[in-house]
């Protein structure tokens, strides 16, 4: 397996990791501990999850796309599309959870993160589709050489 396939797999795994983190955080925010004095804020956790999972996932998928865009790769394209689809569906689900969250814990970052990454997932899927449609280029023939190599 080539490097670009491993990077596409890593992007898929990190995308799943991001969705799982967000859903877990939102589940916690629905019914947090009874003691409100612990000073929980969602924004720092969200930024941490973004920097640890979805930002590297996007970079991995972008590098995988760039490495295989000349010859096309159905596997890489499918992995990138599935990654985008997982992020889209996970963010749609997490957006529906916002109304159940404890109102004192909801701030602008909690409301905006699912919307932003719903928008980010669409171009990811478009690039995966482009990779599926790319046909391998034929090697250029050099008509000036006689074919004898020493």
Secondary structure as UniProt FT lines:
FT   HELIX           3..30
FT   HELIX           36..38
FT   HELIX           42..49
FT   HELIX           50..54
FT   HELIX           55..68
FT   TURN            69..71
FT   HELIX           74..97
FT   HELIX           98..100
FT   HELIX           103..105
FT   HELIX           108..133
FT   TURN            143..144
//
